[in-house]
């Protein structure tokens, strides 16, 4: 019994060291594989209770575990959609075959890095067939509220490189100087005209045509103007008319003293703004606050549009996309605007090493890994997302080669045990001679 247990222990040692050599071989083979996680093989003794003074060798067994929570070093690349996670958390991805089949929501898989590029349908996909998942943004670039404990809200990130986009004008600021000499008695009373371009909801160029008509008194100076705003999109209909009076005091000379409303939105003295409604909707116009010189002024004898500031852009073509540290996917257009089109969350689990390892450095949550939660990158326990970067293999080749030497010596020793037991059994068989 003792002799055979020694033989069985030697065989168990050979099997355990073979398993360890297999994991070492896999680690070394994938030492240049981006995102690869090292496999560690541990040995565990098996003890069989001794009886009657005889000891029975229990042998050894091996268990292997992939160290998914172990991070490899990050290296920079030249592709804006090469992504890596710096810190805790994983990127949600899906199989491109599932996305192409379009049989409902694809199964969420997890990865720590990927080199994503647009395929023929615009999906951000790796060469191995993994599609990046994210939450789609609303047309205004805001991210709606999605459930965080399920992947139901995630969609494949699709980039339409032929996409057009524009932003309507909703705000503008008028920094205009009106000639003070035009409100004096005997002045010509010439009407000053100003045309300001704006963009409607369809990205079409329209204009606000503004006229400033001075009030010429019989004697003295009035310091009063009538400002009329017309909208080209509404057949030059009047959308606002205001009476503007300027201060003549030593301290505040030339600044706004009062603004009266004839038609259009009421002037707000606290903000210095008024709102006119054009064909496409309201536009807030900042003409300056009472007593301030940052808006409309009346000085000297020159009409001068000093500063005209407005938002909105014409329709432009998408030129590129980038992912920031918080997982926001930004689309850049040739008109200079940037718009958020997706948000890529980071998925965190209590026990990452309990996930099921699949091909292509992807992992699937399981009961052993615990329930997952989708975090904003950089929030909670998660790290951030690094663009222009990949995560290298976590394999330490020097350690693996050292482990290989140890495994070889251990395997040889177990083989020697089997050889010794064989010789002892042969001696026992020779007793009969």
BADOGU-540970 format. One line per 8 residues: number of its first residue (from 1); for each residue x, y, z of C-alpha. Coordinates in nm, 3 decimals. Each point is the difference from the previous one (the first is absolute). Layout:
REM BADOGU-540970
NUM	X:Y:Z; ...;
END
This chain:
REM BADOGU-540970
1	0.000:0.000:0.000; 0.280:0.242:0.093; 0.195:-0.092:-0.314; -0.295:0.055:-0.232; -0.087:0.330:0.171; 0.354:0.117:-0.076; -0.054:-0.091:-0.363; -0.331:0.183:-0.010;
9	0.157:0.306:0.166; 0.272:0.007:-0.266; -0.258:-0.021:-0.276; -0.201:0.280:0.164; 0.318:0.208:0.013; 0.061:-0.055:-0.371; -0.360:0.104:-0.081; 0.015:0.312:0.221;
17	0.328:0.116:-0.148; -0.130:-0.067:-0.351; -0.293:0.231:0.076; 0.236:0.264:0.133; 0.219:-0.026:-0.308; -0.311:0.044:-0.217; -0.092:0.327:0.174; 0.362:0.119:-0.023;
25	0.005:-0.080:-0.372; -0.325:0.191:-0.051; 0.134:0.301:0.192; 0.323:0.011:-0.201; -0.184:-0.050:-0.330; -0.221:0.299:0.082; 0.273:0.225:0.139; -0.059:0.238:-0.295;
33	-0.380:-0.032:-0.007; -0.173:0.327:0.090; -0.231:-0.040:0.298; 0.109:-0.354:0.085; -0.033:-0.095:0.367; 0.250:-0.237:0.160; -0.110:-0.348:0.110; 0.140:-0.123:0.332;
41	0.010:-0.370:0.092; 0.020:-0.091:0.368; 0.063:-0.338:0.165; -0.206:-0.142:0.287; 0.103:-0.303:0.204; -0.239:-0.291:0.053; 0.038:-0.170:0.340; -0.127:-0.352:0.069;
49	-0.022:-0.088:0.368; 0.265:-0.243:0.120; -0.118:-0.325:0.164; 0.184:-0.276:0.182; 0.331:0.183:-0.017; 0.001:-0.001:-0.381; 0.007:0.328:-0.197; -0.181:0.029:-0.332;
57	0.107:0.272:-0.239; -0.298:0.210:-0.106; 0.179:0.176:-0.281; -0.070:0.345:-0.139; -0.258:0.171:-0.217; 0.020:0.325:-0.194; -0.244:0.285:-0.055; 0.035:0.281:-0.252;
65	-0.140:0.354:0.021; 0.012:0.287:-0.247; 0.102:0.322:0.176; -0.246:0.232:-0.175; 0.049:0.279:0.254; 0.374:0.014:-0.072; 0.082:0.295:-0.227; 0.256:0.013:-0.276;
73	0.195:0.315:-0.094; -0.157:0.254:-0.239; 0.168:0.094:-0.326; -0.087:0.294:-0.223; -0.128:-0.036:-0.356; -0.097:0.234:-0.285; -0.367:-0.103:-0.025; -0.251:0.217:0.188;
81	-0.232:-0.296:0.058; 0.264:-0.228:0.147; -0.132:-0.024:0.355; 0.134:-0.131:0.329; -0.126:0.014:0.357; 0.231:0.163:0.252; -0.101:-0.140:0.336; -0.300:-0.208:0.099;
89	-0.283:-0.076:-0.240; -0.051:-0.159:-0.342; -0.132:0.109:-0.340; -0.334:-0.147:-0.116; 0.025:-0.170:-0.340; -0.203:-0.246:-0.207; 0.063:-0.248:-0.276; -0.030:0.153:-0.347;
97	-0.178:-0.318:-0.113; -0.276:0.064:0.256; -0.025:0.363:-0.102; -0.027:-0.096:-0.367; -0.267:-0.262:0.077; -0.213:0.272:0.165; -0.196:-0.249:0.210; -0.052:0.232:0.293;
105	0.249:0.147:0.241; 0.343:-0.167:-0.039; 0.162:-0.175:0.296; 0.225:0.237:0.191; 0.360:-0.115:0.027; 0.280:0.182:0.181; 0.351:0.096:-0.102; 0.269:0.232:0.134;
113	0.131:0.123:-0.335; -0.074:0.002:-0.370; 0.107:0.153:-0.330; -0.332:0.122:-0.138; -0.056:0.126:-0.353; -0.315:0.056:-0.203; -0.115:-0.290:-0.216; -0.207:0.029:-0.320;
121	-0.311:0.076:0.207; 0.174:0.253:0.223; 0.020:-0.220:0.312; 0.314:0.042:0.211; 0.140:-0.350:-0.036; 0.331:-0.177:0.069; 0.172:-0.225:-0.250; -0.101:-0.298:0.213;
129	-0.370:0.091:-0.034; -0.084:0.182:0.324; -0.237:0.298:-0.016; 0.018:0.276:0.260; -0.322:0.061:0.196; -0.125:0.329:0.143; -0.302:0.209:0.092; -0.128:0.215:-0.289;
137	-0.031:0.374:0.062; -0.300:0.217:-0.077; 0.022:0.234:-0.303; 0.111:0.285:0.228; 0.296:-0.205:0.126; -0.136:-0.084:0.346; 0.000:-0.356:0.132; -0.344:-0.119:0.124;
145	-0.035:-0.198:0.320; 0.062:-0.371:-0.064; -0.017:-0.297:0.241; 0.336:-0.072:0.158; -0.048:-0.362:0.111; -0.081:-0.139:-0.344; 0.137:0.026:-0.352; -0.345:0.057:-0.154;
153	0.070:0.368:-0.081; 0.331:-0.068:-0.176; 0.019:0.015:-0.379; 0.281:-0.063:-0.250; 0.189:0.326:-0.053; -0.065:0.093:-0.362; 0.178:0.292:-0.164; -0.163:0.146:-0.309;
161	0.297:0.158:-0.177; -0.237:0.158:-0.253; -0.204:0.163:0.275; -0.090:0.367:-0.027; -0.061:0.216:0.300; -0.068:0.363:0.079; -0.100:0.203:0.301; -0.272:0.265:-0.006;
169	0.069:0.348:0.134; -0.161:0.057:0.339; 0.211:0.282:0.143; 0.180:0.307:-0.125; 0.164:0.307:0.149; -0.006:0.349:-0.151; 0.292:0.231:0.067; -0.104:0.301:-0.212;
177	0.093:0.367:0.032; -0.257:0.252:-0.124; 0.108:0.354:-0.095; -0.103:0.248:0.268; 0.001:0.286:-0.252; -0.299:-0.150:-0.184; -0.235:0.074:0.292; 0.085:0.372:0.008;
185	-0.234:0.266:-0.134; 0.063:0.062:-0.369; 0.159:-0.344:-0.060; -0.076:-0.185:-0.323; -0.178:-0.280:0.188; 0.154:-0.272:-0.218; -0.117:-0.351:0.083; 0.286:-0.235:0.088;
193	-0.034:-0.356:-0.130; 0.155:-0.323:0.119; -0.051:-0.353:-0.135; 0.098:-0.299:0.214; 0.008:-0.353:-0.142; -0.149:-0.284:0.203; -0.067:-0.368:-0.067; -0.346:-0.151:0.024;
201	-0.097:-0.347:0.118; 0.091:-0.152:-0.338; 0.340:0.168:-0.017; -0.118:0.252:-0.259; 0.152:0.346:0.008; -0.249:0.276:0.092; 0.047:0.352:0.133; -0.129:0.245:0.255;
209	-0.023:0.342:-0.163; 0.026:0.268:0.268; -0.061:0.369:-0.055; 0.084:0.279:0.243; -0.201:0.319:-0.061; 0.101:0.307:0.204; -0.250:0.237:0.155; 0.097:0.349:-0.122;
217	-0.142:0.268:0.233; -0.090:0.357:-0.094; 0.252:0.124:0.254; 0.267:-0.158:0.216; 0.090:-0.369:-0.001; -0.242:-0.296:0.037; 0.249:-0.292:0.042; -0.284:-0.226:-0.113;
225	-0.012:-0.267:-0.270; -0.263:-0.238:-0.134; 0.138:-0.348:-0.059; -0.204:-0.217:-0.239; 0.089:-0.367:-0.056; -0.125:-0.185:-0.310; 0.034:-0.371:-0.084; 0.091:-0.100:-0.357;
233	-0.153:-0.345:0.053; -0.338:0.165:0.070; -0.002:0.219:-0.310; 0.172:0.279:0.195; -0.283:0.022:0.249; 0.071:0.205:0.312; 0.082:-0.231:0.294; 0.099:0.273:0.245;
241	-0.016:0.377:0.041; 0.162:0.189:0.286; 0.059:0.352:0.114; 0.357:0.047:0.122; 0.118:0.297:0.208; 0.362:0.070:0.093; 0.151:0.164:0.308; 0.173:0.339:-0.023;
249	0.145:0.026:0.350; 0.372:0.048:0.061; 0.041:-0.345:0.161; -0.223:-0.207:-0.232; -0.006:0.205:-0.319; -0.072:-0.205:-0.310; -0.137:-0.308:0.183; -0.357:-0.127:-0.007;
257	-0.238:0.199:0.221; -0.327:-0.177:-0.083; -0.161:-0.237:-0.249; -0.373:0.001:-0.073; -0.181:-0.276:-0.185; -0.242:0.072:-0.283; -0.020:-0.358:-0.129; 0.194:-0.323:0.049;
265	0.147:-0.139:0.320; 0.037:0.231:0.299; 0.349:0.131:0.080; 0.138:-0.143:0.325; 0.217:0.262:0.175; 0.150:-0.262:0.233; 0.156:-0.196:-0.286; 0.005:0.261:-0.274;
273	-0.181:-0.234:-0.239; -0.318:-0.009:-0.204; -0.155:-0.291:-0.184; -0.138:0.019:-0.354; -0.185:-0.286:-0.167; 0.114:-0.069:-0.355; -0.152:-0.254:-0.236; 0.197:-0.286:0.157;
281	-0.047:0.094:0.365; 0.128:0.244:0.263; 0.340:0.172:-0.013; 0.139:0.174:0.306; 0.178:0.326:-0.082; 0.234:0.164:0.250; 0.011:0.378:-0.051; 0.168:0.076:0.333;
289	-0.117:0.099:0.348; -0.100:0.345:0.116; 0.307:0.210:0.079; 0.242:-0.251:-0.151; 0.218:0.052:-0.306; 0.021:-0.363:-0.108; -0.299:0.017:-0.239; -0.160:0.283:-0.194;
297	0.153:0.345:0.047; -0.049:0.351:-0.140; 0.327:0.186:-0.039; 0.156:0.245:-0.243; -0.116:0.018:-0.363; 0.070:-0.349:-0.133; -0.228:-0.299:-0.049; 0.208:-0.309:0.074;
305	-0.094:-0.364:0.061; 0.277:-0.054:0.253; -0.072:-0.359:0.102; -0.256:-0.241:-0.143; 0.004:-0.342:0.169; -0.241:-0.285:-0.074; -0.029:-0.374:0.033; -0.117:-0.250:-0.261;
313	0.178:-0.151:-0.297; -0.085:-0.095:-0.358; -0.036:-0.363:-0.102; 0.335:-0.180:-0.012; 0.148:-0.345:-0.066; 0.129:-0.230:0.272; 0.376:-0.031:-0.027; 0.110:-0.209:0.300;
321	-0.096:-0.144:0.337; 0.183:-0.022:0.332; -0.076:-0.151:0.340; 0.088:0.206:0.306; 0.103:-0.122:0.346; -0.362:-0.009:0.119; -0.110:-0.221:-0.288; -0.174:0.273:-0.202;
329	0.023:-0.065:-0.374; 0.045:0.338:-0.169; -0.071:0.053:-0.371; 0.195:0.282:-0.166; -0.139:0.189:-0.300; 0.179:0.211:-0.260; -0.192:0.308:0.116; 0.185:-0.014:0.330;
337	-0.281:-0.135:0.217; 0.027:-0.303:0.225; -0.291:-0.214:0.110; -0.029:-0.290:0.245; -0.161:-0.297:-0.176; 0.058:-0.289:0.246; 0.124:-0.071:0.350; 0.205:-0.313:0.066;
345	-0.039:-0.112:0.364; 0.242:-0.214:0.198; -0.130:-0.326:0.146; 0.115:-0.102:0.347; -0.054:-0.326:0.189; 0.081:-0.112:0.357; 0.214:-0.292:-0.120; 0.142:0.055:-0.351;
353	0.201:-0.322:0.022; -0.325:-0.195:0.028; -0.108:0.088:-0.353; -0.005:-0.253:-0.282; 0.297:0.048:-0.233; -0.082:-0.012:-0.372; 0.193:0.047:-0.323; 0.147:0.332:-0.113;
361	0.080:0.116:0.357; -0.367:0.034:0.089; -0.178:-0.103:0.317; -0.358:-0.068:0.098; -0.152:0.068:0.344; -0.099:-0.307:0.200; -0.147:-0.085:0.338; 0.354:-0.021:0.143;
369	0.091:0.349:-0.122; -0.305:0.157:0.167; -0.247:0.254:-0.135; 0.143:0.273:-0.218; -0.064:0.373:-0.006; 0.049:0.249:-0.282; 0.193:0.307:0.120; 0.092:0.324:-0.169;
377	0.371:-0.027:-0.075; 0.197:0.176:0.271; -0.288:-0.025:0.247; -0.039:-0.230:0.300; 0.260:-0.279:0.019; 0.080:0.004:-0.370; 0.295:0.153:-0.178; -0.015:0.197:-0.323;
385	0.018:-0.078:-0.370; 0.321:0.079:-0.186; -0.022:0.067:-0.374; 0.297:-0.046:-0.234; 0.110:-0.290:0.225; -0.005:-0.378:0.033; 0.056:-0.223:0.301; 0.283:-0.250:-0.045;
393	0.004:-0.356:0.128; 0.039:-0.039:0.375; 0.247:-0.287:-0.054; 0.342:0.040:0.163; 0.217:-0.208:-0.233; 0.295:-0.014:0.244; -0.222:-0.142:0.276; -0.156:-0.249:-0.240;
401	0.340:-0.127:-0.114; 0.104:-0.042:0.364; -0.322:-0.190:0.070; 0.070:-0.218:-0.302; 0.337:-0.103:0.144; -0.162:-0.082:0.334; -0.275:-0.197:-0.171; 0.251:-0.198:-0.205;
409	0.199:-0.091:0.312; -0.316:-0.098:0.185; -0.120:-0.211:-0.292; 0.336:-0.179:-0.018; -0.012:-0.067:0.373; -0.346:-0.153:-0.022; 0.112:-0.212:-0.292; 0.290:-0.118:0.216;
417	-0.248:-0.100:0.273; -0.189:-0.217:-0.249; 0.328:-0.153:-0.120; 0.106:-0.075:0.359; -0.336:-0.160:0.084; 0.030:-0.213:-0.314; 0.345:-0.120:0.106; -0.124:-0.082:0.353;
425	-0.294:-0.197:-0.140; 0.245:-0.188:-0.222; 0.210:-0.086:0.309; -0.315:-0.122:0.174; -0.080:-0.223:-0.299; 0.354:-0.142:0.009; -0.039:-0.126:0.362; -0.179:-0.312:-0.131;
433	0.302:-0.113:-0.203;
END
